[in-house]
């Protein structure tokens, strides 16, 4: 079994796009099952603990993004997920907000990209997220800065889905950053010794026109040896 951690806060589900976000969680679950050959269980972010993962005999974790601001989360409710991440016993792939949660669990600073420049268009006008903050949004290229099994076959600048107004301000100890954009320098953190990775982009929103994200997930599954 693999686990897809739903990292959306209750406030995100109460928002304008809550139903769409929830529907996409089910779509992603099915796609992860098809790619891995494992049954995939969706578990809410505040229900994950090492004990639960042991009881389920979990082969890998995937952590979703989130529309809610990172400062809406109660740190005490994140303790179980953070404990599981710090044990480093499960191959893990964090998508966007999942990447941010992962980085913070390993000691990196998490903060908004920055305040919107005067005259700029707030991210919130498009989707009720992060009004007044700078954001990186759309299917845009990311610059690959190192070789790694995760990015095999993607070329130097694959186009992937971006939708974030927060970022990691530094790379956690024991990790390397292997991708970048001008707005968000830390785009892909990979642990130096374990199959643990976070991407600021959304590979789970790959399309037929922009399939690089799917390739990235398939590469991770081969690298982590979790396909059946």
C-alpha positions in Angstrom: 0.0 0.0 0.0 1.0 3.6 -0.6 -0.4 6.6 1.2 -1.4 9.9 -0.4 -1.4 12.5 2.4 -4.1 15.1 1.8 -2.4 18.2 3.1 -5.3 20.6 2.5 -6.5 22.6 5.6 -10.2 22.6 6.4 -10.3 26.3 5.4 -9.1 25.4 1.9 -12.0 23.0 1.5 -14.4 25.6 2.7 -13.2 28.0 0.0 -14.4 28.6 -3.6 -12.4 25.7 -5.1 -12.8 23.2 -2.2 -14.9 20.7 -4.2 -12.5 20.8 -7.2 -9.5 20.2 -4.9 -11.2 17.2 -3.3 -12.2 15.8 -6.6 -8.6 16.1 -7.8 -7.4 14.2 -4.7 -9.4 11.1 -5.9 -8.0 11.5 -9.5 -4.5 11.7 -8.1 -5.1 8.6 -5.9 -6.2 6.6 -9.0 -3.2 7.8 -11.0 -0.8 6.8 -8.2 -2.4 3.4 -8.0 -2.1 2.9 -11.8 1.6 4.0 -11.9 2.7 2.1 -8.8 0.6 -1.0 -8.9 -0.2 -0.5 -5.2 -3.5 0.3 -3.5 -3.4 4.0 -2.5 -5.1 5.2 0.7 -5.9 8.9 1.2 -5.1 10.1 4.7 -5.6 13.6 6.1 -2.5 15.5 7.1 -3.4 15.6 10.8 -4.0 11.8 11.0 -0.6 10.6 9.8 1.7 9.0 12.4 4.6 6.6 12.2 2.4 4.1 14.1 -0.3 4.3 11.4 2.2 3.9 8.6 3.6 0.8 10.3 0.2 -0.7 10.9 -0.7 -0.2 7.2 2.7 -1.6 6.0 3.1 1.5 3.8 5.6 1.3 0.9 5.7 5.0 0.2 4.2 8.4 1.0 3.0 11.1 -1.4 2.1 14.5 0.1 -0.3 16.8 -1.6 -0.2 20.6 -2.0 -2.6 22.9 -0.3 -4.5 26.1 -1.1 -4.6 27.3 2.5 -1.8 29.5 3.8 0.9 27.7 5.8 0.3 29.8 8.8 -3.3 28.4 9.2 -2.0 25.0 10.3 -1.7 24.2 14.0 1.9 22.9 14.5 0.7 20.5 17.2 -1.6 18.8 14.6 1.4 18.4 12.2 3.5 16.5 14.8 2.6 13.0 13.6 3.4 13.8 9.9 6.6 15.5 10.9 7.6 12.6 13.1 7.1 10.2 10.1 9.1 12.4 7.9 12.0 12.7 10.3 12.2 8.9 10.7 13.0 8.7 7.0 11.8 5.1 6.8 9.4 5.6 4.0 10.2 6.8 0.4 8.4 10.1 0.2 7.5 12.6 -2.5 6.1 16.0 -1.6 4.1 18.0 -4.1 4.2 21.9 -3.8 2.8 22.4 -0.2 4.0 18.8 0.6 7.5 19.9 -0.5 7.1 22.9 1.9 5.9 20.8 4.8 8.8 18.4 4.2 11.4 21.1 4.1 10.1 22.7 7.3 10.1 19.3 9.0 13.8 19.0 8.2 14.6 22.5 9.5 14.2 24.8 6.4 12.6 28.2 6.7 9.1 28.4 5.1 7.8 31.9 4.2 6.0 33.8 1.4 7.9 34.5 -1.7 7.4 38.2 -1.0 4.8 41.0 -1.1 3.3 41.9 -4.4 4.9 44.9 -6.2 2.8 48.0 -6.6 0.5 47.6 -9.6 0.9 43.8 -9.8 -2.1 41.5 -9.9 -2.7 39.6 -6.7 -2.8 35.8 -6.9 -6.0 36.0 -5.0 -7.9 37.7 -7.9 -7.5 34.4 -9.8 -8.2 31.8 -7.2 -8.7 33.3 -3.7 -5.2 32.3 -2.7 -2.6 34.6 -1.1 -3.9 38.1 -2.0 -1.2 40.7 -1.9 1.7 38.2 -2.3 3.9 37.4 -5.2 3.1 34.0 -6.8 4.4 31.7 -9.5 1.4 30.3 -11.4 0.9 28.4 -14.7 2.5 25.8 -16.8 6.0 27.2 -16.9 9.6 25.8 -17.4 11.8 24.9 -14.5 15.6 24.8 -14.9 17.2 21.5 -14.0 20.5 22.2 -12.4 21.9 18.7 -11.7 21.7 15.1 -13.0 19.5 12.7 -10.9 17.3 9.7 -11.5 14.3 11.9 -10.7 14.7 14.1 -13.7 15.9 11.6 -16.2 14.5 12.2 -19.6 13.1 15.6 -18.8 15.7 17.7 -20.6 17.1 21.0 -19.2 13.8 23.0 -18.9 10.7 20.8 -18.6 7.3 22.6 -18.4 5.4 21.8 -15.3 2.5 23.2 -13.2 3.3 26.0 -10.8 0.8 27.4 -8.2 2.5 28.8 -5.1 3.0 31.9 -3.1 5.2 30.4 -0.4 8.6 28.9 -0.7 11.5 27.3 1.2 14.1 30.0 1.9 16.9 27.5 2.4 17.8 23.8 1.6 17.5 21.4 4.6 20.7 19.8 5.9 21.3 16.5 4.1 19.4 17.6 0.9 20.5 19.0 -2.4 18.5 21.4 -4.6 18.4 20.2 -8.2 16.0 22.7 -9.9 15.3 26.4 -9.9 13.4 29.3 -11.4 14.1 33.0 -11.2 11.3 33.6 -8.8 11.7 30.4 -6.7 15.3 29.3 -6.5 14.6 26.1 -4.4 12.3 24.0 -6.7 13.4 20.4 -6.0 15.0 19.1 -2.9 16.4 15.6 -2.9 17.9 13.8 0.1 21.5 12.8 -0.4 21.0 9.3 1.1 17.3 8.4 1.1 14.5 8.3 -1.6 12.9 11.5 -0.2 12.1 14.4 -2.5 10.0 17.5 -2.6 9.1 19.6 -5.7 7.8 23.1 -5.4 6.0 22.4 -8.7 2.9 20.2 -9.1 4.0 17.1 -11.1 0.6 15.5 -10.2 -1.0 18.0 -12.5 0.7 16.7 -15.7 -1.3 16.9 -18.9 -1.0 15.4 -22.4 0.4 18.7 -23.5 2.8 19.0 -20.6 3.6 15.4 -19.5 6.9 16.1 -17.6 5.3 15.8 -14.2 4.1 12.3 -14.8 7.6 11.3 -16.0 8.9 12.8 -12.7 6.6 10.7 -10.6 7.3 7.5 -12.6 11.1 8.2 -12.2 10.6 8.5 -8.5 8.8 5.2 -8.3 11.5 3.4 -10.2 14.3 5.1 -8.1 12.5 4.3 -4.9 11.8 0.7 -6.1 8.1 0.9 -5.1 6.4 -0.3 -8.4 5.0 -3.8 -8.4 
